[in-house]
Amino acid sequence: MTLDYFRDYCLNLPHVTEDTPFGPDVLVFRVGGKIFALMDLETFPYVNLKCDPERAVELREQYPGITPGYHMNKKLWNSVSTKGNVPDALILELAKHSYELIRDSLPKKVKESL
């Protein structure tokens, strides 16, 4: 998975924005102002994605490239390897899952403004 491919995928989801709030090396994708994905811009070894807690545990057991989220809430976030040990299709599916979790948790006013 390349950063450009992942970036294009995320930016094609409705109402997604990107920025670098943690410095020039960390790219963040947001919906409604809330983060659903973040990654290192230089090396892109993994992407942090929010996940349903039960599914997060299952994924970690099934794929060695999916681990508790680095510098994130370990119950709700996974670090997903982009180096070939997690299928690209699954990475994109998990990005969409993260996006949907965040989008669906937005306050009603924010959802209506999107």
Secondary structure as GFF3:
##gff-version 3
##sequence-region A 1 114
A	DSSP	alpha_helix	3	11	.	.	.	ID=ss1
A	DSSP	beta_strand	16	19	.	.	.	ID=ss2
A	DSSP	beta_strand	26	31	.	.	.	ID=ss3
A	DSSP	beta_strand	34	40	.	.	.	ID=ss4
A	DSSP	beta_strand	46	50	.	.	.	ID=ss5
A	DSSP	alpha_helix	53	62	.	.	.	ID=ss6
A	DSSP	beta_strand	66	68	.	.	.	ID=ss7
A	DSSP	beta_strand	77	81	.	.	.	ID=ss8
A	DSSP	alpha_helix	88	105	.	.	.	ID=ss9
A	DSSP	alpha_helix	108	113	.	.	.	ID=ss10
###
